[in-house]
Amino acid sequence: MAAVIPKITKLSSLITRVLGCNPGPMTLQGTNTYLIGTGKRRVLVDAGQSGVPEYINNLSNVLDSEGCELSDIIVTHWHADHIGGVPDILRNLSYVPKIHKYPRSDKPEPDIGKIDVIPLVDGQKFDVEGASVEVLHTPGHTTDHVVLHVKEENVLLSADCILGEGTAVFEDLHSYMMSLDKILKLAPAVIYPGHGPIVQDPVSKIEYYIKHRLQRESQIVEVLTASDNPLTSMELVKIVYKETPVHLHPVAKVNLEHHLNKLVKDGKVEQMDEKWKIV
Ligand SMILES: [Zn+2]
């Protein structure tokens, strides 16, 4: 069990974490939101979920006690536990901060009412007093996912790309792995995730994760290469995940197909009807 995350934590002179107070199986202890900057005008990263007065109160207490306002709210991706709180936050303010999010490429944006959302661009920079924040598009978890790099402290706000506990979920393994590479190149000193506690020593954690995925991938390639006939996903599961209990094979199949779709994109595997074969 991970350590309890306090509702409000001043992580450094630059960054304060405000817990979304929306615990659940997918959100763990809740969504972590982060207030960045040292001056009167600050940037909030993620807005928690809709209908959580405790979070709205905690956030406005922080703003009051620090004597600051929100100039911008950056939403890391379209999921309800990150964007849902935006209308509630705005309703509670006497001014209007700018709302930013990277556009989705798969489906329409979620409905958050009549709120202008300014599209983020990969590499975009936000200069707040005390901190410069760079936006990096890191698809995989979702198509619109971004992480934020705070230069002064070499901190990466990873949102749902890397979690503080458990394993990240993703829609597309191919882009997810490329996003991990992108984060690795930054070599962040520490990661502040969207859920769960702070990740110390993130570089070795990401390297381990990539290695584990690549091992699974080469195992799949080996089995397909050795097979005389194309194989179905379930036939592959029975070989590749033979140490996994049978009742978990349907879950393993989902993982395996993530790998297979990535291998198709890499040009190493081909899908014919319901079967897979090596190129
Ligand atoms: Zn989330």
Boltz pocket constraint, residues with backbone or C-beta under 6 A from the ligand:
constraints:
  - pocket:
      binder: B
      contacts: [[A, 26], [A, 27], [A, 31], [A, 79], [A, 81], [A, 82], [A, 160], [A, 194], [A, 195]]
      max_distance: 6.0
